[in-house]
Amino acid sequence: PKHDEEAAAKVAAINSDSGAPTIFDKIIAKEIPSTIVYEDDKVLAFKDISLQAPVHVLVIPKFRDGLTQLGQAEQRHGEILGQLLLFDAPLLKLSYPSSLASSQPAQPSLL
């Protein structure tokens, strides 16, 4: 299974570089349903359908601007990277039961 995940990630990286809509673009466009826990004009946070932890939220930029992998980050991406890194995780507690929110702090994943 780990090999399958790595292969899928490599395919996703190739597809994201092609400019074709990715699964994340489709989630942002609401073409693929998701459980959104936070959204503003720059980022979208949603519950992962393949949980890796009791609380697993993906936080993604709404505009790629060539930023499809962290290794491709340039100076111009500084603002959005800062917003992703400083994402207000306490907001996520509103989307989970209080017992879970108090016992398991939200840990957003950055993509």
N, C-alpha and C positions, 0 to 999 in steps of 0.2 A: 503493500500500500504506500509506503514512503516513496518508493521509486515512481509510482503512478503520480503522486503529488508533485514530485520534481519534474517529471515529464510534462505534466499539465502546466506547471509554472513556466517552463521554457517555451511551450507553445503560446501561452498567453503573452509572454514578453515579445515574441516575434510578431504576434498579431497587433499588439499595442503600438509597436514601432511602425506598422504599415499604415497607420492612420484610420484603419477600419474601426468601427465602434466596438468597444470592449464590453464585457459583462457589466463593468462599473459604469460605463457610459449609458447603458440600457437601464441600470438601476436609477441613475440620476434623472434620466428622461421619463422614469416611471413606466417603462415598457416591461420591466421585470418587477414583480411585486417584492417588497421588502418591508421589514418592520423598522421604520425610521424612528430614531430616538432623538435626533437633533438635526436641524438643517438651517443654514443661513445662506447668504449669497455666495460664499466661498467654499464651504465644506458641507459634507453630508455624512452623518454617522448612523449606522444601522446595525441591527443584531445579525451576527453571522449565522448562516444556516448550518454550518459545520462547526459546532462549538468546539473550541480548544480549551475552554475553561468555563466555570459556572457562569461568569459574566464575560462575554466576548463580543465586543463591538468593533466594527471596522469604521475607520474615519478616513474619508477620501476627499481629495480636492475636486471641486466641480469642474475645473478647467485644467486640462493637462499641460498646455503650453509647452509641449515637448518633454515634460517631466513624467516619463513612463517607468523609470527606475531611479532609485536614489543615486546611483552612480552617474546619472545624466544631469544631476542638479547643477545649475549655473547660478551666478550671482543674482540674476533676475528672478529666481525662484525663492529667494530668501524670505519674502513676506509670507508666502503660503506655507513654506516649511516651518516657519516660526509658529504660524497659527495651528498647524497640525501637531507640533510638539507641545504647545501650550494649551491644547484643547482642554476645555473645562470639564474634566471627568465628573465632578459632582453633579453636573446636569444629568448625567446618565442615571443616577440613582432614582430619578423621577420615573424612569421607565421599568424599574424592577421592584418586586415586593420589598417592603421595608426590612424584613428580616434578612433577605439576601443582600440588600444594599448596605446594611450595617455590618454584616459579617464578611463580605467580600467586596473590597473596593474595586471600582470599575477600572479595567486596564485596556484602553483603546489600542487597537492595532493600526499601524500606519502603512498605507499602500501608496 
